[in-house]
Amino acid sequence: MKLLNFRALGRTTLLIFSVIAVSGCTGVTPREATATASVPSTAQLNYSDKSLASSNLQAALEKSLSGRSLRWKNPASGVSGMVTPLKTWKTVQGTYCRSYNEKIKLASGELLDRRGVACRSSEAIWKSA
């Protein structure tokens, strides 16, 4: 199994990872923030994979305790993944933010790994910071 780091990959950006930063989500240190995640052009994530990954990320950030992983699998494509919230804090503006680790295992066996930070909007949607 090959481990890929999102920071070292090409520029093909996944829609599920390219989310506009939440205004007012301060308190994120440069060490915690990451660039927009991208995957190599050979990666095969179909619409249902992206949808499952996005839904799982929202559910994990909204409901999972820090350190507890939430997993998903698309039996049709063989792609699976998990999100582990790492840390939760509240900004001075009252916005909740969480750091997390996300792993996606492609049908080819490649493992995509990234760390991210997301903040909760007033509409209860977690958006990458």
Summary of the structure (lengths in Angstrom):
residues: 129
radius of gyration: 14.2
end to end distance: 29.7
largest distance: 43.9
contacts: 370
relative contact order: 0.25
helix: 16%
strand: 35%
